[in-house]
Amino acid sequence: MRESLPAAALLLLAAACPLAAEEYAWHLPRGFPTPAVPPDNPMSEAKAALGERLFFEARLSVTGQYSCSSCHDPARSFAQARPVAIGATGEALPHNAMALVNVAYNVSFGWTKPRLGSLETQMLEPMLNEHPVELGLKGREAALCAQLAADPAYASDFAAAFPGDPAPVTFDHLVKAIATFERTLISGGSPFDRYVFNGEHEALSGEAKRGMALFFSMRAGCSACHSGFNFAGNWRDAQGETGRASFARNGTSAQPLRVPTLRNIALTAPYMHDGRFATLEAVLEHYSSVATQAARPDRRLPRVPFPSTERAALVAFLDSLSDETFVSRARQACGKAPPARACPAGTSASSQDNAGSDRRESSAGSARGTRLDRR
């Protein structure tokens, strides 16, 4: 038997060794795997809280008027009501702002780049892009960090998020904090989830159940692309990837596009990579027309048009993927009313800027500490 160390020696050893990293407690919906987390950016409550504050921080833009939330509105499942996003200087971006819900499980990010494989890497594009400008931080990284380091609240938050670092306010840490916050944006409390995972048979209407059966049928083909618990095809979790990032040709672009999640889809209009469709009904009309073409752009697309009764059933099922608990917490974080299910595609720039200003004012108060993976 090994001789036990004296208590005093144990105390000396404990003082000499750095503390073990905090183990983050995920609060995941039933049926959801543990997300993958990069080894160099472990989860922590302090880092996620800092990332949330930075997500709403307008000083991250060249104009001081835009933040991440300007394009990723919490009340719309972190999507936007415009057909395509608008950068801080007013330039139109090439694509619709994708919803950030459940991005912790993405294999790739953005609409067109299958090799863009992490939130940390993806975030450099909106921050540093110059053609077109999104946030416009290129060349301003050091000045921004100096500004945040001079803010006592931020200095304290960075020190708490990155303990042991003598100079914690860095651009790399800023990116890692926002990525950590975005990994907490997990939604899985929809009527569909209550029906499938909790056995609540009354959670779905009869029409939604008919739409669900059609959605998963070979005839409709919807689930051939929108598969998995996140309705986005392959995913990545703590055990690894289930396959390559899921891309498809949907008849709206010459190149394959990443399959987006359908969770909270009723709240994220307009639809497609260019926001061309204002309603889910218009999306289904498009797929019906594709089914009549002699050569479908992707063999997984619907094989026959949807009659009106089937479209109504599919819309009822897609509506059942809305997680009101998640969206309510997001609304509380930014103080906004819920959007209509089929919101207009032309929300004015002034209304978006005002909403962004409201969110920035609340970011240091009610928005902080509202972990959205909490259940």
N, C-alpha and C positions, 0 to 999 in steps of 0.2 A: 504494500500500500504506500502511495506517495505521501510524504509528510506535508501537512497543510501549512500554507504561508501564514505568518502572524497577521492579525488584522491591520496593524500599522503598515506592514509592507504592501498589503492590498490597496490601502488608501493611497500610498505613494505611487503605486503603479497606475491607479485610476487617474491621479492628477497629472501624471506624465503623458498619458495616452489621450489623443483627441477623442471627443465624444463621438459615438456612432451616429450616423446620419438618421434623422428622424424618419420613421416609417410612416408613409402617408396612408391614411385610412380612406379607401374608396368606399362610397356608398352607391352601389350600382343597382340598376333595375334588375329584376329577375330575368334570367336568360341572357344577360350581358356578360361577356368575358372581361377579365382585367385588361385595361389598355396597355399597350407597349409604351415604355418610357425610355428615352435615350440614356445610356449610362452616365453621360457627362451633364445631364440636366435632370436630376432626380426631383420628384414631386415634394413639395412642402406647403403647408398652409400659408406660411409667411410669403413664399415666392408667388403663390397663386393670388394672394391679396394684393401684392405689389403689381403683378401683371394685370389684374383687373383695373387698378387705378390707372396704369399706363395705357390700357386699351381705350380709355375715355379721355386721355390727355391730349389737348389740342397743341401743346408745345412740340409735339412730334411732327407737326407739319410746317412747311416753309412759310405758310401764311399765318400760322397761329389760329386758324379757324377750323381745321379738320382734324379728325382723330380716326382711329380704326373703326370706331362705332359710326362714323359718318357713312360708311359703305356697308357696315354690318350691324344693322339695327337690332338690338335685343328683342324688341317687340315683334319683329318679323322673323323670329328664329335665327337672328344674326344674318339676315339677307337684306335686300333693299328693294324699294318699290319702283326703281327706275329700270328701263330696258337694259341700259349699260351704265356702269359706274362712271362718276365724274371725279377727276382728280382735284387736288387742293387748288390748282391754278385755273380750274375750269375746263381742262381738256377732257374730252370723252375717251374713256378706255375702250378697248376692243370687245370686252365681254361683260356680261351680267355678273354682279357680285354673288358668289355662291354662298349658301347658308353654311354657317360654321358649326351647326349642330352635329355632335358626334364625330368631329374631325379627329378625335383621339384615335379612331379606328381606321383612318384613311391609309391606303397604300401609297397614293400619290396625291398631289394638290394642284389646284387650278384646273382649267378646262382642257388644256391641250398638251401638257408636259408629263408624260408617264414617269420620267426619271426625277421629277421634283419630289423627293421622297421623305421630307420631314417638315414639320411646322417651322422649325428654326430656319431652314434654308428657304422655304417659301416666303417667309416674312421679309426677307431681304429685297424681294421684288417690289412690293408696294412702297417700302421705305426708301429704296435707292434708285428705282427706275427713273430715267430721264426722258424717254421717248415712248409713251407720254409720261409726264410727271404724275405721280400718284400722291404720296406724302411729301416728296421733295427733300429728303434728308441728305442726299448725296453731297459730301463735302462739309456737312454741318454736324457730323456725328460727335466730334470732340466738343464743339461749342454747346451742343444739347446736353451732353453729360456733365459739363461744367455747370450749366444752369441748374440741372437737377441736383447736383451735389451741393450747390449753394442753398438749396431749399431744405430747411431742417427736417421737415416731415419726410421728404423723399430720402434724404441721407439716412434717417433712422430706418426707413422701410427697406432700403437696399442692404443696410448692415444686417438687419434681421433675416433677410432672404438669402444672403450669401455670407454667413458667419465665418469669421476667421480670415476674411480677405481684408487686408489693410486699406485697399482702395476699391470698394465694392461697386461704385457707380461707373460702370463701363457700358459701352454699346453692346457688347456680347451679352452681358448680364441683362440688359434691357430686353433684348430679343428673347432670351431664355425665360424671363419672367412672363412676358406676354404669351409665349408658347405654353407655359405651364398653366396659365389661366384658361387658355383655349381648350386645353385637355380636360378641364372640368365641365365643359359645356355638353353634358351628357343628358339625353332625353329618351325616356323609355316608359312613360306613364300614360300612354294614349289608351283610348277605348280598345284598340286592337290588342295592346299588351295586356290589358285587364282580361280580355276574352281568352287570349291564347295562353298566357303564362299564369294567370290567377284563377282561371275557370269561371269567370263572371259571364255567364251566357247571355245576360241581358245587356251587356256593355255594347254590343253591336245590334243595330236594327236588322230586320229581315232583309232589307234592300242592301245594306252593307255586307251582310253575309253572302248574298248572291254575287255581289261585286268581288268579294274576296275569292270565291270559288272560280270566277271568271279570270281574275288577275293571275291566279296560279295555274290556269289551264294552258295546255299546249296551243289551243286555238287562239287565245289572245296573245300569248307570248310575253306578257309584261314581266313575269318573273325570270325570264331567261336572261335579262339584263339586270333588273332590279331584284336581285336575290339576296339571301342572307338576312340576319336580324336587323341590319341597318338599311335594307332595301337599296343597296348601292353596289352589289356585286362582291368581289373579294374584299377582305379586310385584313388588318394587322392587329394582333393583340399580344399579350405577354408571352404567348407560346410561339409566335412567329406569324408569317403571312399565309393566308389560305391560297394564294396564287398571285399572279401579276395584277397590277391595277386594271380595273374593268373599264374598257373603252368600247364605244359602239358608233356606228354610222346611223343617225336617226333621220336622215333626209333633209337636214337644215344646213349642212356644211359639207364641203368637199373632203374634209379630214375627219378622222375619228375623234370623238369627244368623250371625256370622262363621264361615266354614269354617276349622276348625283344621287344623294339620298332622297327618298320620298318622305322621310319623317318630317312632320309639320309642313308638308307640301302645300296645304291649303292656305298657309300664311305667307308664302314666299313668292307670290306672283310679282312681276310677269315671269314667264317660263322660257326655257331654252337658253343657249349660250349668249344669244343676242336679245333676249327678252321680247321676242316677236309675238308671243301669245299672252293675252291678258288674263285668260281663264283656263281652268282645267278642261272645260268643255271644248275650247278651241284646240287644245293639245290633242284630245281624243279625236277631234275632227281631222286633224293633220294625219294621225296614224291610220285613220280609216281611209284617207285618200292615198296614203302610201301603200296600203294593202291592195289597192286596185291597179297599181303600176305593174307593168310587165316584168320588170326586174326590181325587186326591193333592194334598197341600199345596204341592208343587213338582213341575213337570213333569219335572225331572231325576231324581227319585227312582226306585227300582226299579219295573219294570212288572209283574213277576210275583214271587211268593214264592220264597224260596230253599229247596230241599229240603236235608235234613241233610247230604248229601254235598257240596253246594256251600258250605254254611256252613263245614264243616270245611276245605275248600280255601281259602276266603277268609280264615279265621283263620290258616291256615298261611302265606299270603302276607303278611298284616298282621304276623305274628310276624317275618317276614324283613326288616321295616323297622327292626328294633332294631339299633342301633349299639353293640356291646359295648365297643369301644375308647373311645368317648365316655363311656359310662356308667361304665366302670372308672376313667377319670381323674376323673370327677365324684365317685365314691365315695372315691377317695383324697383329694380335696379336703376331704371332710367326715367321713371315717372311718366310713362306714356300710356295712352289708351290703346286697347287692342285694335289691330287692323281688321277690316272686313275680309271675308274669305277670298273674294275675287276682287282685290284692290285694283284701281286703275293704274295703268302703266306709266302715266305721265305726271307723277307727283312733282310739284314745282321745286325749283332749287331753293327758293326762299324758305319754304316750309321745312325742307330737309336741313338747311343751315340753322334755322331756329331750333329745330329739334336737337341738332347736334350741340348747340349752345346750352340748351337745357340739360343735356346729359353731362356736358363738361362741368356745369355747376354742381351737379349732384355726385360727381365721381368721387370726391374726397369724403362724401358723407354716406348717403344711403346706398350708393353702388358698392361700397366696400364691404367685404364680409358676407356676400350673398352667394356663396359657393353653389353653383347650379347642379353639381352632382350630388347634392344633399337630398335626401328623400324623407 
